[in-house]
Amino acid sequence: MESHMTGYEFKTPRRIMGLTLAHAAGLIGIKDRRTLQRWESSPGPMPEFAAATMHAAWDDWISELGAAGAPTPKQWAAYAG
């Protein structure tokens, strides 16, 4: 399965979650943060394993926010109405 997540689409949730390049690189299993930085700057798609890991991390992060009582993205959208 080919990834359709761009570097920008990877970088945005990484930054929202407060992950540094080094932490995110470790999370997806690469040793060099510069590799991740290069992927994020590229117009092409992210490798599938990196995209899948970021999707999972984002889903976990959203779940943790909900468990802590924070509004979900759907709730925020309803507030903005």
N, C-alpha and C positions, 0 to 999 in steps of 0.2 A: 504494500500500500504506500502510495507516494504522499508526502507531506505537502499541504498547501499553506502551511503557516510560514509567513515571511519572517525575516529577522526583526522587523518592526513589531510584528504581532507577537513575537517572543519577548522582545525587550519591554514592551508596555506592561504586561502583568508581572514580569520580573521586578521591575521598578516599583510597581504598586505594592507588591508583597515585601519590598525592602531587601531583596536579595542582591548582594554584590555579584559582580561577574565571577569572582572566585568561588563564592558559595554556589551559585547556579551551575557553574562548570562541574563542581563536585557532585551536585545533585544529579546531573545528567550523566556523570561518569567519565568526564574528560579531565585530563590533568592540567591542561594549559588554558588559563582564562583568555589568553590572546586568541585562541581558536574560536571560542565563543564570541568574543568581540568581533572577529572577522565575519562570522556567520551572521551576527546581528546587523552588521553594516552592509551585507550583501543584498542585492535586490532579489536573489533567487530564494527558493524554498529552503527551510531548515531541514536537516536530516530528520527522518521520521521518528527515530528514537528520542531525539531532543524534543520534538513537538509533542510526542505522546507523554513524555515525562512532565513537560510544562503544563499540559492540560490536566494531568493528574494532580500536580502540585496546586494548581489554581483551584480545582474542585475541592481539594482538602482544605485549602485556605478559606474558601467561601463557606464550607461546612463548619469550620471552627468559628468563624465570625457569627454564624447563625446560632451555634451552640452557646456563644457568649452573650447572645441577646442583641447582636447588631442587626440592623435591617438587611435583608437580602437585596440583591440588585433589582428584583421585581418590585419590592417594597419601595426602594428609592425612586424607581420610575413612576410608581403610583403617586408618591409625594410630589414629584415634579409636575405631574399631571398634565 
